[in-house]
Amino acid sequence: MNTKAEKQPIGVMDSGLGGLSVLKEIIKLMPNEDYVYFGDSANAPYGTRTAEDVYRLTKNVVEMFIDQYNVKAIVIACNTATSAAAARLREEYDLPIIGLEPAIKPAAIDYPHGKIIAMATELTLAGSKFENRVRELGSNAEIIKVPAPDLVEYVEHGELDSTNVKNYLHQILDDKLPVDAVVLGCTHFPFVQAAIQEVVGQDVAIYDGSSGAARQLKHQLEAIHKLLTASDQGTVNLNNSDPSQIKLMEKLLAK
């Protein structure tokens, strides 16, 4: 195995802090790898921007990962950025670029005739990628789109289980209940999963795509022979376009 390749880190990016939920799953699966995380909190939220704007912002981070850190793979740990930019960026750069998408498929398989809420940003839910995925399923499940942009902002401010968060969740979810499952279509949302569970009911299944992205990353690294074999604990380098967020990032990663 190439020694130089072994020292290359993996880049993980998000519009802010949400991608840390994905990074945690990746570290669980590959604790020996080195990671560089970049949260673009200064430009968050991405979900209310145009697709072209999100593509441009995401491309800037990808170029930074490659130029400054010589990463061997990149995870776009943001459903909105995946929807707006991942396909184009894969055509432009010659390294694995892993994206995130709402875990509609496993939810629809488990509840083929059920009622499933898909919570995400407006841009993710309005995108053709989401519509195509739902259509491809050919499921009889009822998929209910629930935009939840304010939830991103709560997480960005470290509010995970406050009265404000719960009131907001009741406001956007109560008239949709009861349901069988909830799909968390934004990487910020797992950080408020406990509050979501409380509002929708303890018997409602909750899905997110983090573990699937982690497995896909490992598979692609194996395919290009760049999966690290050393057993030493890897490092995590946390960065943010708003440096004041670093302490909260450290807290969320350790949560």
N, C-alpha and C positions, 0 to 999 in steps of 0.2 A: 504493500500500500504506500502511496506517495506521502512522505513525511510532511512536505510543505502543505499538502491538502489537509492533513490531519489538524493543522494549526489554524485553518480557516474557520472563522465563526459563522453562525447562521444569523441572518438579519430578520427581525420581527418588527413589523410596523403597524400602527393604528392611528386613527384620527385623534386619539388621546390615550386614555387609560384602559379602555375596554380590552384591548389586545393582551393585557396582562393575564386575563382569564385563559387565553389560548396558550400563552407562554408557559403558564403553570402546568398545563396538560402536556406540553412538549417536553418540559424538564422532567416530568414524571416518567415519560417514556424513554428519554435520552438524557439522563442526568450528567453524563460525561462530556457532552458537547459544550462549546463556548457560544454565548449568545450576545448579540447587540440588539437592544430594544430602542425604538424611537417612537415616541408619542407626539403627535402634532397638535397639542392642545391649543396652541396659539391660533390655529385655524379651525378648531372644532366649533360646532359639529359639522361633519361632512354631509350628513343626511339631508340638510336643507340647501345644499349647494347644487349647481348644475353638474351633470355628468362630466362635461369637459373640464370644469374646474377641478373636480375630484381626480380626474385622470392626471392633470398637470401636477397637482400637489403630490400624488402618489409617485409619479415618475421622478419628481425631485428627490424623494426619499430613497427610491431605488438607486438612483445615480450616486447619492451620498454613500449608501451602503457599499456599493461596488468600488467607488473611488477612494473612500477613506478607510474602509475596513476589509476590502478584498473578500467579501462574503462568498460562501460556496452555494448558498441557497437563500431564498427570501420567502417569508411568510407574510402575506397581506392579511393580517389578523383583524380584518374589518370587512363586514358584509357589504357595506356601501361601496368601499373602494374596490372590492373584488368585482362587484357588479359593473362598476363604471370603468375599471382600468385593467383588470387582470389579463383578459384575452389579448388586448393590444400590447401590453408589456411583454407577454410571452413571445410575441412575434419579434420584438425589438431587442431582447436580451437572451444570451445563450447560457442560462443557468436555470435550475428549477425555481419556479415561482408558484407557491401554493396559495390558494385563495380560500375564503370562507364562504359558505352559503347556508341558508337556513335548513335545518335538519327536518325538512318536510317529509322526505321519503321514509325514514324509520318511523315517524309518527303515523303516517298514512298506512304503513304496513301493519303496525300494531293496532290501529283503529280504522279499518277499511271502510266502515260505515259510520264513523264517529264524527264528532264536532271538534274541530281543531283550530285554535287561535294561533295565528302567526304574528308575533310582535316584532317590529323592526322599524327602521327609519322610513320616511316617505320615499326616498330615492330607491331604496332596496325593494320596497313593495311595488313601486311603479315600474320597475325595470323589466325588460323583456326576459331577462335570465330567470327571474322569479316566476313569471307567467309560463314560460316554457317548461320549467321544472314541474310545476303543478299539472300542466297539460300532459306531460310525458308519463306522469304517474298513472293516469287513467283510473284514478281512484274514485270511489263513491263517497269518500269523506267530504264533509263540508269544511272548506278552508275559509276562515274569517280573518281578513286583514285588519290589524290594529296598529296604526302608526303610533309610536311612543317616543317622540323626539325629546320631550322634557326629561325622560328617564336618563338619557345620555348626560344631560347637564347635571342632574342630581349626582350621578357617579363621579363626574368630573370635579364636583365640589366635595366629594367624600361623604355624601348623604346616602346611606345604604338601607337604613331601616327606620327612618324618621317618620313622624306623623305626616309631614308633607308628601313623602314618597307614597305612603299608604293611601292618603287621600287622592293623590293623582291616579294611582292604580285603580281605586274604586271608581273614579270618574270615567276611566276609559274601558274598564272591563265589566263592571257590574251588569250592564244591560246585555252583555254577550253570554252570561252564565246561565245555566251550567254547561260545562264543556268536558270533553274527555282528556284533552291534551293541550299543552301550550308549547309552541316552538319559539325559542329565544333566537330571533334572527338578527341580533346585534351583539357583538362581543362585550359590550358594557353590561348587558342584562344579567349574566350569571352572578354578578356582584350583588344584585338585588333579588336573587332567586328566592331567598327566604321570605321576603315581603310579598313577592308574587304568589308563592305557594300559599301563604296565609290568606290572601284575597280570593284566590280561585278554589281553594279547598285542598286539604292534605291528600285526598285520593286522586287528584288530577296529575297525570304524568307530565313531566317537563323535559324538553329535549333541547340540546344545543350542539353545534357542530365542531366544538373544540377538539374532542378526542379523535374524530374522523380526520381532521386536518393534521393532527400530530402523527397519526398512522400513515397518512399520505406522504408527509415529509420524510419519514423514516424510509418508506418504500422507494421514494425517488433518490434519496441519498445512497441507498444500497445499489440502485440501478446504475449509478454513475461511479460506484466504488469510492464514495467519499464519506461513508458512515464511519465515525471514529470508533476504534476498537479499544483504545486505552480506557482503563477503569477509573482513573482519577476524576474527582468531582470537577465539573466544568465551571466556568465563570459567567456572570451576567453583568453586562454593561448597560445601565439605564440612562437614556437620554430623552430630552423633551424640548420642543421649540419654546415652551414656557418653563424655564428652569424652576420656578416656584412650585411646580408639581412633583418634583423628584421625591420629596419626603412622603407624599401621599402614595406615589408609585411603590416605594419601598414597603410601605404599610400594606398595600393591597397585594403585593407579591408574596408577602409573608403570611397573609390571612389564611 
